[in-house]
Amino acid sequence: MSVTARDFAGVWTLADWRRTGGDVTYPFGEGARGRIAYDASGSVAAFLMRADWGATGPAGGPGFMAYAGRWRVDGNEVRHAVEFASIPGWVGTTLVREWSFTPDGTLVLLTPWRDAPAGRTRDQLSWRREAPGS
């Protein structure tokens, strides 16, 4: 599938974030919330948080992350060149995600596989495009 900036451009709401590769887990719990915005000029900003994140922070540990920078599509990957981040080690790196669109238009991003104590895992984030003005 050939994509253009127009296919990604817009604001997307997190529909689901799960870690796969054995037992399915939810890094920020079931019902995590998030938003990612791609603009046609190449800027990206992403925000993710636990559903129970409140004015005093999360119930149960870390549960918020954000980053912004530049993005581009390279074949079946989208690359986020991170300029600002709530995770200091991400600044100056490029987050690489495999992308696909489901028949209903959901954007699915997959992180690279990684070794973890429980075996190889990867994250799958599903995003639904927000309607303009919502």
N, CA, C and O of each residue as an XYZ file, in Angstrom:
536
protein
N       0.854     -1.183      0.000
C       0.000      0.000      0.000
C       0.890      1.234      0.000
O       1.798      1.358      0.822
N       0.629      2.123     -0.907
C       1.365      3.379     -0.962
C       0.610      4.406     -0.126
O      -0.592      4.603     -0.304
N       1.321      5.053      0.778
C       0.679      6.047      1.629
C       1.312      7.402      1.394
O       2.440      7.519      0.915
N       0.553      8.409      1.744
C       1.038      9.774      1.690
C       0.848     10.395      3.069
O       0.227      9.798      3.949
N       1.378     11.578      3.247
C       1.190     12.288      4.508
C      -0.299     12.459      4.809
O      -0.704     12.489      5.972
N      -1.095     12.568      3.775
C      -2.540     12.763      3.960
C      -3.189     11.569      4.674
O      -4.146     11.750      5.428
N      -2.677     10.351      4.444
C      -3.232      9.167      5.090
C      -3.024      9.204      6.605
O      -3.870      8.721      7.357
N      -1.912      9.770      7.052
C      -1.599      9.850      8.472
C      -2.074     11.161      9.100
O      -2.434     11.189     10.277
N      -2.076     12.246      8.321
C      -2.345     13.576      8.872
C      -3.682     13.626      9.578
O      -4.699     13.151      9.073
N      -3.651     14.216     10.759
C      -4.850     14.363     11.562
C      -4.571     13.995     13.002
O      -3.435     13.724     13.390
N      -5.620     13.990     13.773
C      -5.526     13.657     15.194
C      -6.184     12.299     15.387
O      -7.277     12.043     14.882
N      -5.503     11.442     16.122
C      -5.942     10.072     16.360
C      -6.081      9.844     17.861
O      -5.268     10.333     18.646
N      -7.117      9.098     18.258
C      -7.356      8.760     19.659
C      -7.012      7.289     19.865
O      -7.340      6.440     19.036
N      -6.348      7.002     20.979
C      -5.973      5.633     21.294
C      -7.212      4.781     21.520
O      -8.057      5.110     22.353
N      -7.316      3.702     20.785
C      -8.421      2.763     20.954
C      -7.988      1.582     21.818
O      -8.794      1.032     22.569
N      -6.712      1.189     21.713
C      -6.229      0.027     22.453
C      -4.704      0.026     22.442
O      -4.078      0.360     21.436
N      -4.117     -0.354     23.575
C      -2.667     -0.512     23.671
C      -2.415     -1.798     24.425
O      -2.713     -1.912     25.613
N      -1.863     -2.761     23.718
C      -1.591     -4.043     24.355
C      -0.182     -4.510     24.020
O       0.385     -4.177     22.979
N       0.350     -5.283     24.935
C       1.668     -5.902     24.749
C       1.419     -7.369     24.439
O       0.753     -8.066     25.205
N       1.954     -7.837     23.319
C       1.730     -9.210     22.874
C       3.043     -9.976     22.846
O       4.117     -9.410     23.048
N       2.936    -11.274     22.591
C       4.119    -12.111     22.505
C       4.094    -13.189     23.570
O       5.153    -13.622     24.023
N       2.983    -13.609     23.960
C       2.755    -14.536     25.067
C       1.431    -14.137     25.657
O       0.444    -14.007     24.933
N       1.390    -13.940     26.949
C       0.178    -13.407     27.562
C       0.006    -11.952     27.151
O       0.979    -11.198     27.112
N      -1.212    -11.556     26.848
C      -1.491    -10.164     26.516
C      -1.541     -9.368     27.810
O      -2.230     -9.744     28.759
N      -0.799     -8.259     27.837
C      -0.833     -7.346     28.977
C      -1.116     -5.941     28.454
O      -1.090     -5.693     27.249
N      -1.384     -5.040     29.375
C      -1.723     -3.662     29.024
C      -0.767     -2.740     29.777
O      -0.928     -2.552     30.983
N       0.237     -2.151     29.088
C       1.268     -1.372     29.771
C       0.743     -0.285     30.699
O       1.312     -0.076     31.770
N      -0.314      0.406     30.323
C      -0.910      1.437     31.168
C      -2.295      1.010     31.637
O      -3.129      1.860     31.948
N      -2.550     -0.286     31.692
C      -3.837     -0.811     32.118
C      -4.844     -0.795     30.971
O      -4.676     -0.088     29.977
N      -5.885     -1.588     31.140
C      -6.951     -1.574     30.138
C      -7.625     -0.207     30.169
O      -7.806      0.381     31.235
N      -7.988      0.284     29.014
C      -8.632      1.591     28.942
C      -7.666      2.757     28.933
O      -8.074      3.899     29.145
N      -6.370      2.486     28.687
C      -5.407      3.592     28.597
C      -5.926      4.622     27.602
O      -6.664      4.298     26.671
N      -5.524      5.868     27.823
C      -5.985      6.961     26.964
C      -4.801      7.562     26.236
O      -3.677      7.526     26.735
N      -5.045      8.111     25.062
C      -3.954      8.732     24.341
C      -4.423      9.471     23.112
O      -5.562      9.339     22.662
N      -3.515     10.242     22.594
C      -3.771     11.007     21.383
C      -2.439     11.156     20.656
O      -1.403     11.407     21.271
N      -2.488     10.998     19.350
C      -1.316     11.261     18.524
C      -1.773     12.146     17.376
O      -2.835     11.929     16.791
N      -0.962     13.143     17.062
C      -1.302     14.086     15.990
C      -0.159     14.131     14.994
O       0.991     14.383     15.355
N      -0.489     13.886     13.749
C       0.451     14.001     12.639
C       0.004     15.183     11.799
O      -1.179     15.304     11.481
N       0.940     16.061     11.434
C       0.538     17.080     10.463
C       1.296     16.856      9.162
O       2.352     16.225      9.133
N       0.726     17.391      8.091
C       1.259     17.151      6.756
C       2.656     17.722      6.559
O       3.362     17.320      5.633
N       3.067     18.656      7.419
C       4.410     19.234      7.279
C       5.472     18.375      7.958
O       6.663     18.667      7.846
N       5.060     17.316      8.663
C       6.031     16.397      9.256
C       6.192     16.471     10.759
O       7.132     15.886     11.296
N       5.306     17.170     11.461
C       5.375     17.214     12.927
C       4.478     16.135     13.518
O       3.419     15.824     12.973
N       4.920     15.563     14.651
C       4.142     14.572     15.372
C       4.196     14.901     16.862
O       5.214     15.380     17.363
N       3.103     14.643     17.560
C       3.056     14.770     19.019
C       2.173     13.648     19.534
O       1.085     13.409     19.010
N       2.653     12.960     20.571
C       1.912     11.835     21.137
C       1.849     11.960     22.651
O       2.816     12.367     23.296
N       0.702     11.606     23.205
C       0.465     11.639     24.646
C      -0.271     10.361     25.017
O      -1.270     10.014     24.388
N       0.217      9.658     26.035
C      -0.437      8.432     26.503
C      -0.474      8.449     28.017
O       0.468      8.901     28.667
N      -1.587      7.947     28.587
C      -1.697      7.911     30.041
C      -2.622      6.790     30.480
O      -3.467      6.315     29.720
N      -2.438      6.383     31.723
C      -3.334      5.414     32.331
C      -4.731      6.022     32.422
O      -4.872      7.238     32.550
N      -5.744      5.196     32.357
C      -7.119      5.685     32.479
C      -7.370      6.286     33.860
O      -8.212      7.171     34.011
N      -6.634      5.803     34.874
C      -6.859      6.300     36.232
C      -5.924      7.447     36.613
O      -5.813      7.787     37.791
N      -5.256      8.042     35.638
C      -4.387      9.181     35.905
C      -5.266     10.342     36.328
O      -6.223     10.681     35.632
N      -4.958     10.950     37.448
C      -5.787     12.048     37.938
C      -4.938     13.226     38.342
O      -3.748     13.284     38.031
N      -5.537     14.145     39.021
C      -4.848     15.365     39.429
C      -3.657     15.076     40.338
O      -2.717     15.869     40.384
N      -3.677     13.978     41.049
C      -2.566     13.645     41.949
C      -1.674     12.553     41.377
O      -0.835     12.011     42.097
N      -1.833     12.222     40.115
C      -1.021     11.176     39.497
C      -1.779      9.864     39.460
O      -2.937      9.793     39.872
N      -1.120      8.826     38.964
C      -1.807      7.555     38.773
C      -1.958      6.772     40.072
O      -1.185      6.947     41.014
N      -2.945      5.927     40.102
C      -3.084      4.962     41.191
C      -2.337      3.715     40.736
O      -2.867      2.938     39.941
N      -1.130      3.512     41.220
C      -0.409      2.304     40.857
C       0.862      2.512     40.067
O       1.301      1.579     39.394
N       1.470      3.659     40.107
C       2.784      3.816     39.490
C       2.790      4.689     38.261
O       1.802      5.351     37.945
N       3.935      4.687     37.558
C       4.075      5.538     36.379
C       2.954      5.277     35.386
O       2.496      4.147     35.218
N       2.539      6.315     34.755
C       1.423      6.129     33.849
C       1.185      7.265     32.893
O       0.053      7.466     32.454
N       2.225      8.026     32.549
C       2.062      9.101     31.578
C       3.335      9.204     30.756
O       4.438      9.133     31.298
N       3.185      9.368     29.463
C       4.336      9.642     28.606
C       3.894     10.539     27.458
O       2.748     10.507     27.009
N       4.843     11.330     27.010
C       4.569     12.229     25.891
C       5.855     12.456     25.119
O       6.949     12.413     25.682
N       5.714     12.696     23.836
C       6.872     13.074     23.029
C       6.399     13.838     21.806
O       5.228     13.779     21.431
N       7.322     14.550     21.196
C       7.028     15.305     19.976
C       8.286     15.381     19.142
O       9.401     15.272     19.654
N       8.092     15.568     17.858
C       9.233     15.675     16.950
C       8.767     15.691     15.516
O       7.751     16.299     15.180
N       9.529     15.009     14.670
C       9.264     14.957     13.234
C       8.939     13.513     12.855
O       9.385     12.575     13.515
N       8.160     13.343     11.791
C       7.816     11.995     11.358
C       7.940     11.869      9.857
O       7.869     12.846      9.112
N       8.134     10.598      9.430
C       8.133     10.286      8.002
C       7.833      8.807      7.834
O       8.127      7.994      8.710
N       7.250      8.476      6.706
C       6.973      7.083      6.367
C       8.130      6.569      5.534
O       8.608      7.243      4.621
N       8.575      5.361      5.862
C       9.651      4.692      5.132
C       9.189      3.255      4.887
O       9.397      2.379      5.726
N       8.560      3.020      3.727
C       8.018      1.691      3.432
C       6.891      1.349      4.387
O       5.917      2.094      4.500
N       7.022      0.215      5.078
C       5.967     -0.206      6.012
C       6.237      0.290      7.425
O       5.660     -0.218      8.387
N       7.117      1.285      7.552
C       7.429      1.842      8.868
C       7.151      3.343      8.889
O       7.296      4.040      7.885
N       6.750      3.812     10.061
C       6.686      5.246     10.304
C       7.766      5.534     11.345
O       7.889      4.820     12.340
N       8.532      6.568     11.109
C       9.653      6.907     11.978
C       9.374      8.236     12.673
O       9.110      9.249     12.026
N       9.439      8.213     13.997
C       9.235      9.413     14.815
C      10.598      9.841     15.350
O      11.145      9.189     16.240
N      11.147     10.924     14.819
C      12.420     11.478     15.297
C      12.096     12.368     16.500
O      11.540     13.455     16.344
N      12.445     11.903     17.688
C      12.008     12.526     18.939
C      12.887     13.729     19.284
O      14.108     13.609     19.384
N      12.249     14.891     19.464
C      12.932     16.122     19.854
C      12.652     16.484     21.313
O      13.506     17.062     21.985
N      11.453     16.144     21.804
C      11.039     16.439     23.176
C      10.375     15.176     23.716
O       9.642     14.506     22.989
N      10.623     14.841     24.991
C       9.995     13.633     25.540
C       9.972     13.656     27.052
O      10.839     14.244     27.697
N       8.964     13.003     27.605
C       8.893     12.834     29.046
C       9.851     11.731     29.511
O      10.121     11.606     30.706
N      10.355     10.947     28.583
C      11.353      9.912     28.870
C      12.674     10.442     28.309
O      12.871     10.426     27.094
N      13.583     10.911     29.171
C      14.797     11.573     28.690
C      15.604     10.751     27.686
O      16.186     11.320     26.762
N      15.651      9.460     27.840
C      16.428      8.621     26.932
C      15.892      8.575     25.518
O      16.593      8.120     24.614
N      14.668      9.034     25.300
C      14.104      9.050     23.955
C      14.535     10.269     23.149
O      14.516     10.224     21.919
N      14.924     11.358     23.814
C      15.295     12.586     23.104
C      16.496     12.294     22.199
O      17.506     11.749     22.645
N      16.368     12.660     20.939
C      17.445     12.439     19.975
C      17.420     11.060     19.335
O      18.298     10.739     18.534
N      16.431     10.238     19.673
C      16.326      8.918     19.061
C      15.202      8.919     18.034
O      14.444      9.883     17.921
N      15.111      7.836     17.295
C      14.014      7.653     16.349
C      13.229      6.418     16.760
O      13.774      5.317     16.832
N      11.953      6.611     17.028
C      11.060      5.502     17.354
C      10.496      4.962     16.049
O       9.848      5.688     15.294
N      10.743      3.697     15.793
C      10.317      3.069     14.544
C       9.109      2.186     14.841
O       9.131      1.371     15.764
N       8.060      2.359     14.048
C       6.836      1.585     14.216
C       6.396      1.031     12.869
O       6.335      1.764     11.882
N       6.087     -0.277     12.826
C       5.420     -0.818     11.642
C       4.001     -0.270     11.651
O       3.395     -0.141     12.714
N       3.471      0.050     10.494
C       2.130      0.609     10.426
C       1.255     -0.243      9.525
O       1.738     -0.926      8.622
N      -0.038     -0.187      9.790
C      -1.044     -0.734      8.883
C      -2.354     -0.028      9.180
O      -2.550      0.540     10.254
N      -3.241     -0.078      8.202
C      -4.591      0.440      8.380
C      -5.558     -0.733      8.260
O      -5.459     -1.528      7.324
N      -6.491     -0.844      9.201
C      -7.506     -1.886      9.127
C      -8.576     -1.443      8.133
O      -8.614     -0.272      7.756
N      -9.448     -2.361      7.700
C     -10.506     -1.963      6.754
C     -11.391     -0.824      7.254
O     -11.928     -0.065      6.447
N     -11.554     -0.691      8.587
C     -12.397      0.394      9.102
C     -11.624      1.698      9.306
O     -12.170      2.667      9.834
N     -10.346      1.724      8.886
C      -9.558      2.953      8.963
C      -8.738      3.120     10.220
O      -8.076      4.145     10.386
N      -8.762      2.137     11.118
C      -7.942      2.204     12.326
C      -6.467      2.115     11.939
O      -6.079      1.278     11.123
N      -5.660      2.977     12.527
C      -4.216      2.952     12.324
C      -3.613      2.055     13.403
O      -3.824      2.287     14.593
N      -2.872      1.042     12.995
C      -2.219      0.128     13.937
C      -0.714      0.345     13.836
O      -0.131      0.256     12.755
N      -0.091      0.632     14.989
C       1.356      0.809     15.066
C       1.930     -0.308     15.939
O       1.425     -0.580     17.028
N       2.991     -0.948     15.447
C       3.663     -2.026     16.168
C       5.092     -1.635     16.479
O       5.832     -1.206     15.594
N       5.484     -1.781     17.742
C       6.869     -1.524     18.120
C       7.731     -2.696     17.652
O       7.201     -3.763     17.343
N       9.049     -2.512     17.597
C       9.920     -3.645     17.288
C       9.825     -4.707     18.394
O       9.502     -4.396     19.541
N      10.107     -5.944     18.037
C      10.179     -7.010     19.040
C      11.325     -6.719     19.990
O      12.350     -6.175     19.578
N      11.164     -7.075     21.262
C      12.227     -6.903     22.245
C      12.222     -8.098     23.193
O      11.192     -8.737     23.407
N      13.378     -8.382     23.747
C      13.494     -9.463     24.722
C      13.130     -8.930     26.094
O      13.606     -7.874     26.510
N      12.279     -9.670     26.795
C      11.836     -9.318     28.144
C      11.945    -10.570     29.011
O      12.072    -11.677     28.487
N      11.898    -10.403     30.326
C      11.993    -11.581     31.195
C      10.969    -12.677     30.858
O      11.254    -13.863     31.019
N       9.787    -12.279     30.394
C       8.745    -13.252     30.075
C       8.829    -13.743     28.629
O       7.957    -14.492     28.190
N       9.869    -13.334     27.874
C      10.008    -13.721     26.470
C       9.962    -12.509     25.557
O       9.989    -11.367     26.016
N       9.893    -12.770     24.265
C       9.850    -11.677     23.283
C       8.475    -11.026     23.271
O       7.451    -11.709     23.245
N       8.464     -9.691     23.290
C       7.212     -8.949     23.297
C       7.290     -7.789     22.313
O       8.368     -7.380     21.881
N       6.134     -7.286     21.981
C       6.025     -6.038     21.221
C       4.702     -5.401     21.583
O       3.760     -6.080     21.992
N       4.643     -4.092     21.429
C       3.418     -3.350     21.729
C       2.644     -3.108     20.444
O       3.220     -2.861     19.385
N       1.330     -3.184     20.564
C       0.423     -2.871     19.464
C      -0.489     -1.754     19.926
O      -1.249     -1.914     20.881
N      -0.410     -0.622     19.244
C      -1.249      0.529     19.566
C      -2.208      0.758     18.403
O      -1.783      0.913     17.258
N      -3.488      0.779     18.702
C      -4.526      0.999     17.693
C      -5.116      2.385     17.901
O      -5.479      2.760     19.016
N      -5.205      3.132     16.822
C      -5.646      4.529     16.863
C      -6.819      4.738     15.919
O      -6.829      4.215     14.805
N      -7.814      5.510     16.370
C      -8.951      5.889     15.523
C      -8.893      7.390     15.238
O      -8.677      8.205     16.135
N      -9.091      7.727     13.974
C      -9.033      9.138     13.582
C     -10.188      9.907     14.209
O     -11.338      9.470     14.173
N      -9.861     11.058     14.784
C     -10.910     11.933     15.335
C     -11.581     12.693     14.209
O     -10.938     13.074     13.231
N     -12.857     12.906     14.351
C     -13.579     13.736     13.402
C     -13.146     15.178     13.567
O     -12.925     15.621     14.695
N     -13.018     15.926     12.482
C     -12.649     17.342     12.616
C     -13.626     18.064     13.545
O     -14.839     17.876     13.461
N     -13.074     18.886     14.423
C     -13.891     19.682     15.318
C     -14.375     18.951     16.558
O     -15.126     19.515     17.354
N     -13.948     17.683     16.739
C     -14.426     16.962     17.930
C     -13.500     17.138     19.112
O     -13.761     16.597     20.187
